[in-house]
Amino acid sequence: MSGIVVRDAAAADVPAILPMVRAICSMHEKLDPARYAMLPNVVSMYESWLPQRIVDRHSVVLVGEVDLRVVAFLVASVETSIPIYRLDRFGFIHDVWVEPEARGRGIAKAIAVRAVEKFRAMGVKQIRLETAADNPGARALFASCGFRVATLDMLLELG
């Protein structure tokens, strides 16, 4: 992983992250337009949301750099369970993206492992995430980090 750096994101990284937000949202919409029907202003919403997550001590926002260029990001947060469960809070990974030209170098795994470490340091006992049904690469990545399938998300469109 020579030349790869995974670090906490800073507010100054948001402009570099936003094109990747557009890419991940576009990818998801193509995979399942009904499940991932994004609002037209999703990128500007992230532009407001990311700086809040970056300074929130209950969030994890990481970037991956190659040769000082941001080519990956991960955003996650601590969420609260509904009060019927013994586990009252859990980490939730919202998004992970690596630019296509930077893939295959271990950046995604490095950024996911770092997120796990940060959640562990927060005292979080469980981390959850969702992947699109038609995204075997993401499932393989997270399985390699110790994640397992816990639920199946099902969808019925009522028109």
KARAFEN-V907904 format. One line per field, one symbol per residue. psi: psi as a letter, one per 20 degrees, with the letter a starting at -180 (. if undefined). burial: I if it has 16 or more other C-alpha atoms within 10 Angstrom, else O. A space follows every 10 residues. Layout:
psi=???
burial=???
This chain:
psi=kpjppprpqr hiighhhghh ggghgggghh hnhghlnqqh khghghhhgg hghhipijqo oqqpqpljpo jqqpprrprp qqjiqhohqq qpogqpppqh ijqjjjgggg hgghgggggg hijpiqprrq qqhlmhgggg ghhijiqqph rppqpppi.
burial=OOOIIIOIIO OOIIOOIIOI IOIIIOOIOO OOOOOOOOOO OOIOOIIOOI IOIIOOOIII IIIIIIOOOI IIIIIIIIIO OOOOOOOOII IIIOIIIIIO OIOOOOIIOI IIIIIIOIIO OOOIOOIIOI OOOOOOOIIO OIOOOOOOOO OOOOOOOOO
